[in-house]
Amino acid sequence: MSSDMASLFPELKRDLVAFHSKGVLPAEKIKALISSGYLNAPQRLLDDQVQPASIDLRLGARAYRVRASFLPGRHSTVMRKIETLKMHEIDLSSSAVLEKGCVYIIPLMESLRLPPEISARANPKSTTGRLDIFTRLISDYGTEFERVQAGYKGDLYVEVVPRTFSVLVREGTKLNQLRFIRGLDTPHSDQKLDKLDRAETLVYMPNDEAVDATISEGLRISIDLQGVSGEKVIGYRALQHAPLIDLGQINYYDPNDFWEPIYAPKSEGLLLNPDDFYILLSKEKVRIPPDHAAEMVAYDPSVGEFRIHYAGFFDPGFGYGDNDIKGTHAVLEVRSHEVPFLLEDGQFVGRLIYEKLLGRPEKTYGVGIGSSYQNQGLSLSKQFKRF
């Protein structure tokens, strides 16, 4: 263990000897990585990029339209693959359109020089998922999307595929986020999750009634097709051939130009068309205690052939606040795979995997740090006015 790592993480002296511990770095540890030079950028890293347990990554000044998605593999850099598959280069220094259905690879401003004890994992941001923008982090010599090996030194790239809407982006646009993990990357066991539920109450129903969490390989999440609190609208279906969306605009667009409301079905359920993109809501209101984070398993073939979440990371304090919030519904971005699929009210559609933080961050998810979705019901992305 290096001396600078010992000063950055003094607890490593205790528990990295056996290397059995694992934890997600809170904001204060991420800031320490930045100040120690493990996370770099040609433009100054901004304070608002650091979230309670992650950092927002910024698009660089150029993008590449490519013929196909790819992983570089053990023997290639990302740029070497881009040169083989590149169709044209796009200048993002002012702004540019990323067209739906096209694949883009964009170098990010941020680069890494990770110590051997730290790995990283990425997710799309919530707004990115709600706009059906498919993103995946790529690193040089990488063999997996969204994961950065411990000790990685090099540049970062993001694959961007707008699926439903063409979008306007620019240098500095933030589409995905990165969190850092110390130690072995293993999920929270059901036994530990059950203990956490008994201590903190992880699940409430829409009437604020506390209920026992359904735990099986994570916390099970079900779908609401009846409408919480008597609401008739239970979801939204994206319209085909909608206008362009400028990601820099907030509370700007009329949702009627982009979305069709879905009303509570009277009989069988909701039939998902594989060509369509849906915004739906969990029946449960979930809580993430401040010393934990969580990740939604986006695709689970055991519950159906559909994907229910693109932006799968839940920050510490989501639905919890200062222990004064009785849960928040999870907004689900749903797309059926290949075939039509019938969803029924209360059907389990996914699971939340909880992860322990190395410490409680000074600030947790909520309006105090500009979080957009703390008390959300059925919510579209922040670019749209309220229905």
C-alpha positions as CSV (number, residue, x, y, z in Angstrom):
1,M,0.0,0.0,0.0
2,S,1.4,3.4,-1.0
3,S,2.0,6.1,1.6
4,D,-0.2,8.6,-0.2
5,M,-3.1,6.1,-0.2
6,A,-2.5,5.5,3.5
7,S,-3.0,9.2,4.2
8,L,-6.0,9.4,1.9
9,F,-7.6,6.3,3.4
10,P,-6.2,5.7,6.9
11,E,-8.6,2.9,7.5
12,L,-6.8,0.9,4.8
13,K,-4.1,0.2,7.4
14,R,-6.7,-1.8,9.3
15,D,-8.8,-3.7,6.8
16,L,-6.9,-3.9,3.5
17,V,-4.5,-6.3,4.9
18,A,-7.1,-9.1,4.4
19,F,-8.7,-7.1,1.5
20,H,-12.1,-8.5,2.5
21,S,-13.9,-5.1,2.9
22,K,-15.7,-3.3,0.2
23,G,-17.3,0.1,0.1
24,V,-18.5,2.9,-2.2
25,L,-16.6,6.1,-1.7
26,P,-18.7,9.0,-0.4
27,A,-18.3,12.6,-1.7
28,E,-15.5,13.6,0.7
29,K,-13.4,10.6,-0.5
30,I,-14.1,11.5,-4.1
31,K,-12.9,15.1,-3.4
32,A,-9.8,13.6,-1.9
33,L,-9.2,11.6,-5.0
34,I,-9.4,14.8,-7.1
35,S,-7.1,16.8,-4.8
36,S,-4.6,13.9,-4.9
37,G,-4.5,13.8,-8.7
38,Y,-6.3,10.5,-9.2
39,L,-9.1,12.2,-11.1
40,N,-8.1,14.8,-13.7
41,A,-9.5,17.1,-16.4
42,P,-8.1,19.8,-18.6
43,Q,-10.9,22.1,-17.3
44,R,-11.3,22.5,-13.6
45,L,-13.5,19.9,-11.9
46,L,-16.6,21.7,-10.6
47,D,-18.0,21.4,-7.1
48,D,-21.5,20.6,-8.4
49,Q,-20.1,17.5,-10.3
50,V,-19.5,15.7,-7.0
51,Q,-22.7,14.0,-5.8
52,P,-23.2,12.2,-2.5
53,A,-21.5,9.0,-3.8
54,S,-20.6,9.7,-7.4
55,I,-19.2,12.3,-9.8
56,D,-20.9,13.6,-13.0
57,L,-18.8,13.2,-16.1
58,R,-18.7,15.8,-18.8
59,L,-18.6,15.4,-22.6
60,G,-15.5,16.6,-24.3
61,A,-15.2,18.9,-27.3
62,R,-15.7,16.3,-30.1
63,A,-17.8,13.3,-30.8
64,Y,-17.4,10.5,-33.4
65,R,-20.3,8.9,-35.3
66,V,-19.4,5.2,-35.6
67,R,-20.8,2.3,-37.6
68,A,-21.2,0.0,-34.6
69,S,-20.9,-0.3,-30.8
70,F,-17.7,-2.0,-29.6
71,L,-15.5,-2.9,-26.7
72,P,-11.8,-2.2,-27.4
73,G,-10.6,-5.5,-25.8
74,R,-7.4,-6.3,-24.1
75,H,-5.1,-5.2,-27.0
76,S,-6.6,-1.9,-28.2
77,T,-7.3,1.6,-27.1
78,V,-10.7,3.2,-27.8
79,M,-9.3,5.7,-30.3
80,R,-7.7,2.9,-32.3
81,K,-11.2,1.3,-32.6
82,I,-12.8,4.6,-33.5
83,E,-10.3,5.1,-36.4
84,T,-11.5,1.8,-37.8
85,L,-15.3,2.4,-37.3
86,K,-15.5,6.2,-37.6
87,M,-18.0,7.7,-40.1
88,H,-17.4,11.4,-39.2
89,E,-16.3,13.7,-36.5
90,I,-18.6,16.2,-34.7
91,D,-17.6,19.5,-33.0
92,L,-19.3,19.9,-29.6
93,S,-17.5,23.1,-28.6
94,S,-20.7,25.1,-29.3
95,S,-23.5,22.5,-29.7
96,A,-24.5,19.6,-32.0
97,V,-27.3,17.2,-32.7
98,L,-27.0,13.6,-31.8
99,E,-29.6,11.8,-34.0
100,K,-31.8,9.0,-32.7
101,G,-30.8,5.5,-33.8
102,C,-27.1,6.5,-34.3
103,V,-24.1,5.4,-32.3
104,Y,-21.6,8.0,-31.1
105,I,-18.4,7.6,-29.1
106,I,-17.5,10.8,-27.1
107,P,-14.2,11.3,-25.2
108,L,-15.0,12.7,-21.7
109,M,-13.2,15.5,-20.1
110,E,-12.2,13.5,-17.1
111,S,-9.4,10.9,-17.0
112,L,-8.3,8.6,-14.2
113,R,-5.1,7.5,-12.5
114,L,-6.6,5.0,-10.1
115,P,-4.6,3.4,-7.2
116,P,-4.6,-0.4,-7.2
117,E,-7.1,-0.5,-4.4
118,I,-9.8,1.5,-6.2
119,S,-12.1,0.5,-9.1
120,A,-15.0,2.4,-10.6
121,R,-18.4,1.8,-12.1
122,A,-20.6,4.0,-14.2
123,N,-24.3,4.6,-14.8
124,P,-26.4,7.0,-16.9
125,K,-27.8,10.0,-15.0
126,S,-31.5,9.9,-14.2
127,T,-32.4,12.5,-16.8
128,T,-30.4,10.6,-19.4
129,G,-32.5,7.4,-18.7
130,R,-35.8,9.2,-18.8
131,L,-35.0,10.5,-22.2
132,D,-34.2,7.0,-23.5
133,I,-30.6,8.0,-24.2
134,F,-28.6,4.7,-24.0
135,T,-25.1,5.4,-22.6
136,R,-22.2,3.2,-21.6
137,L,-18.8,4.0,-20.3
138,I,-15.7,2.6,-22.2
139,S,-12.1,2.6,-21.1
140,D,-8.9,1.7,-23.0
141,Y,-8.2,-2.0,-23.2
142,G,-11.6,-2.6,-21.5
143,T,-13.5,-5.9,-21.8
144,E,-16.6,-4.7,-20.0
145,F,-18.9,-1.7,-20.4
146,E,-19.5,0.6,-17.4
147,R,-16.6,-0.8,-15.3
148,V,-13.1,0.5,-14.8
149,Q,-10.5,-1.9,-13.4
150,A,-8.7,-1.1,-10.2
151,G,-5.4,0.8,-11.0
152,Y,-6.6,2.0,-14.4
153,K,-4.7,4.9,-15.8
154,G,-6.1,6.5,-18.9
155,D,-8.9,8.4,-20.7
156,L,-12.6,7.7,-20.5
157,Y,-15.2,7.6,-23.2
158,V,-19.0,7.3,-23.4
159,E,-21.0,5.5,-26.0
160,V,-24.2,7.5,-26.7
161,V,-27.2,6.1,-28.6
162,P,-30.4,8.3,-28.5
163,R,-33.2,5.7,-28.8
164,T,-36.4,7.8,-29.0
165,F,-35.5,11.5,-29.3
166,S,-32.8,13.3,-31.2
167,V,-31.0,15.5,-28.7
168,L,-28.8,18.7,-28.7
169,V,-25.7,18.4,-26.6
170,R,-22.5,20.5,-26.2
171,E,-19.1,20.3,-24.5
172,G,-19.7,20.0,-20.8
173,T,-23.1,18.2,-21.0
174,K,-23.3,15.6,-18.3
175,L,-24.9,12.3,-19.3
176,N,-23.4,9.7,-17.0
177,Q,-21.8,9.4,-13.5
178,L,-19.0,7.4,-12.0
179,R,-18.7,6.0,-8.5
180,F,-15.6,4.5,-6.9
181,I,-15.3,1.2,-5.0
182,R,-12.6,0.2,-2.6
183,G,-12.1,-3.5,-2.2
184,L,-14.0,-6.5,-3.5
185,D,-17.0,-5.6,-5.7
186,T,-19.6,-7.9,-4.2
187,P,-23.4,-7.2,-3.6
188,H,-25.0,-6.7,-0.3
189,S,-26.3,-10.1,0.9
190,D,-30.0,-10.7,1.5
191,Q,-29.3,-11.3,5.2
192,K,-27.6,-7.9,5.6
193,L,-30.4,-6.3,3.6
194,D,-33.0,-7.8,5.8
195,K,-31.2,-6.5,8.8
196,L,-31.0,-3.0,7.3
197,D,-34.7,-3.1,6.5
198,R,-35.5,-3.9,10.1
199,A,-33.3,-1.0,11.3
200,E,-34.3,1.7,8.8
201,T,-37.6,0.7,7.1
202,L,-36.7,0.6,3.4
203,V,-40.2,0.4,2.0
204,Y,-43.4,2.4,2.4
205,M,-46.6,2.1,0.4
206,P,-48.3,5.1,-1.2
207,N,-50.4,5.7,1.9
208,D,-47.2,6.0,3.9
209,E,-47.7,2.6,5.6
210,A,-44.4,0.9,6.4
211,V,-44.2,-2.6,5.1
212,D,-41.6,-5.3,5.2
213,A,-39.4,-5.3,2.1
214,T,-39.6,-8.3,-0.2
215,I,-36.1,-9.4,-0.3
216,S,-34.7,-12.1,-2.7
217,E,-31.4,-11.4,-4.4
218,G,-32.0,-7.7,-3.6
219,L,-35.1,-5.6,-2.7
220,R,-37.9,-6.5,-5.1
221,I,-39.7,-3.7,-6.9
222,S,-43.2,-4.0,-8.4
223,I,-45.1,-2.0,-10.9
224,D,-48.0,0.4,-10.3
225,L,-50.8,0.3,-12.9
226,Q,-53.6,1.6,-10.7
227,G,-52.4,5.1,-10.1
228,V,-50.9,6.2,-6.8
229,S,-53.2,8.4,-4.6
230,G,-56.1,8.0,-7.1
231,E,-54.2,9.4,-10.1
232,K,-55.7,8.3,-13.4
233,V,-52.5,8.6,-15.4
234,I,-50.2,5.7,-14.6
235,G,-47.5,6.3,-17.2
236,Y,-46.4,7.9,-20.4
237,R,-45.6,6.5,-23.8
238,A,-43.1,8.4,-26.0
239,L,-44.4,9.7,-29.3
240,Q,-42.6,8.7,-32.5
241,H,-41.1,11.5,-34.6
242,A,-41.0,14.0,-31.8
243,P,-39.1,17.4,-32.0
244,L,-35.5,17.8,-31.0
245,I,-34.7,18.2,-27.3
246,D,-32.0,20.6,-26.1
247,L,-30.6,19.0,-22.9
248,G,-29.6,22.4,-21.7
249,Q,-33.2,23.6,-21.4
250,I,-35.0,23.1,-18.1
251,N,-38.8,23.2,-17.5
252,Y,-39.1,24.2,-21.1
253,Y,-40.8,21.8,-23.4
254,D,-44.6,21.0,-23.6
255,P,-44.8,17.3,-22.8
256,N,-47.8,16.9,-25.1
257,D,-45.5,17.3,-28.1
258,F,-43.4,14.3,-26.9
259,W,-45.5,12.0,-24.7
260,E,-48.9,10.3,-24.6
261,P,-50.4,9.8,-21.2
262,I,-51.3,6.2,-20.3
263,Y,-54.4,5.7,-18.1
264,A,-55.0,3.0,-15.6
265,P,-56.1,-0.2,-17.5
266,K,-59.6,-1.5,-16.7
267,S,-58.9,-5.2,-17.2
268,E,-55.8,-7.2,-18.1
269,G,-53.0,-4.9,-17.7
270,L,-50.6,-2.8,-19.9
271,L,-49.4,-4.4,-23.1
272,L,-45.9,-3.2,-23.9
273,N,-45.1,-2.7,-27.6
274,P,-41.4,-3.5,-28.2
275,D,-41.1,-0.5,-30.5
276,D,-42.2,1.9,-27.7
277,F,-40.6,3.6,-24.7
278,Y,-42.5,4.0,-21.5
279,I,-42.2,5.9,-18.2
280,L,-43.9,4.0,-15.4
281,L,-43.8,4.1,-11.6
282,S,-43.0,1.6,-8.8
283,K,-45.8,0.7,-6.4
284,E,-43.4,0.9,-3.5
285,K,-41.8,4.0,-2.1
286,V,-38.2,3.1,-1.3
287,R,-35.5,4.5,1.0
288,I,-31.7,4.6,0.7
289,P,-30.1,5.3,4.1
290,P,-27.3,7.9,4.0
291,D,-24.6,5.4,4.6
292,H,-25.8,3.3,1.6
293,A,-26.3,3.6,-2.1
294,A,-28.3,1.3,-4.4
295,E,-28.4,0.1,-8.0
296,M,-31.4,-1.1,-9.9
297,V,-30.9,-4.3,-11.9
298,A,-32.0,-3.1,-15.3
299,Y,-32.7,-6.4,-17.0
300,D,-33.7,-9.5,-15.2
301,P,-34.9,-12.3,-17.5
302,S,-36.5,-14.2,-14.6
303,V,-39.3,-11.6,-14.4
304,G,-39.8,-10.9,-18.1
305,E,-38.3,-9.9,-21.4
306,F,-38.1,-6.2,-20.8
307,R,-35.7,-3.6,-19.5
308,I,-37.0,-1.5,-16.6
309,H,-34.3,1.0,-15.8
310,Y,-31.5,2.7,-17.7
311,A,-30.3,5.1,-15.0
312,G,-29.8,2.6,-12.2
313,F,-28.0,4.4,-9.5
314,F,-29.8,5.6,-6.3
315,D,-27.8,8.1,-4.2
316,P,-27.5,8.0,-0.4
317,G,-30.5,9.7,1.1
318,F,-32.9,9.0,-1.8
319,G,-36.4,8.8,-0.3
320,Y,-34.9,9.2,3.2
321,G,-33.7,12.8,3.7
322,D,-32.9,13.3,7.3
323,N,-35.0,10.2,8.2
324,D,-38.0,12.5,7.6
325,I,-39.2,11.2,4.2
326,K,-41.3,8.1,4.0
327,G,-39.8,6.8,0.8
328,T,-39.9,7.9,-2.9
329,H,-41.3,6.0,-5.8
330,A,-38.8,4.7,-8.4
331,V,-39.5,6.1,-11.9
332,L,-39.0,3.2,-14.3
333,E,-37.9,3.5,-17.9
334,V,-39.4,0.5,-19.6
335,R,-38.8,-1.1,-23.0
336,S,-39.9,-4.5,-24.0
337,H,-37.3,-6.8,-25.8
338,E,-38.3,-8.2,-29.2
339,V,-41.8,-9.3,-28.3
340,P,-45.0,-7.7,-26.9
341,F,-45.2,-8.2,-23.1
342,L,-48.2,-7.9,-20.8
343,L,-47.5,-6.1,-17.5
344,E,-50.0,-6.5,-14.6
345,D,-50.4,-4.4,-11.5
346,G,-48.2,-5.4,-8.7
347,Q,-46.0,-7.6,-10.8
348,F,-42.4,-7.7,-9.7
349,V,-40.3,-6.1,-12.4
350,G,-36.8,-5.6,-10.9
351,R,-34.7,-5.4,-7.8
352,L,-32.5,-2.9,-5.9
353,I,-29.0,-4.0,-4.9
354,Y,-27.8,-2.0,-1.8
355,E,-24.2,-1.2,-1.3
356,K,-22.4,0.1,1.8
357,L,-20.6,3.4,1.8
358,L,-17.2,3.9,3.4
359,G,-18.8,6.7,5.4
360,R,-21.8,9.0,5.5
361,P,-21.4,11.9,3.1
362,E,-21.8,15.4,4.5
363,K,-24.6,16.1,2.0
364,T,-27.2,13.5,0.9
365,Y,-29.7,13.3,-2.0
366,G,-32.3,16.1,-1.8
367,V,-33.2,19.6,-2.8
368,G,-30.4,21.0,-0.8
369,I,-27.9,19.8,-3.4
370,G,-30.1,20.5,-6.4
371,S,-31.5,16.9,-6.7
372,S,-34.4,16.9,-9.1
373,Y,-36.4,13.9,-8.1
374,Q,-36.4,13.5,-4.3
375,N,-40.2,13.6,-3.8
376,Q,-41.1,12.5,-7.2
377,G,-44.3,10.9,-8.3
378,L,-44.7,10.0,-11.9
379,S,-42.2,12.5,-13.3
380,L,-40.7,13.1,-16.8
381,S,-37.2,14.5,-17.1
382,K,-36.5,18.0,-16.0
383,Q,-36.5,19.4,-19.6
384,F,-40.3,19.2,-19.6
385,K,-43.0,21.3,-18.0
386,R,-45.3,19.5,-15.7
387,F,-48.4,17.9,-17.3
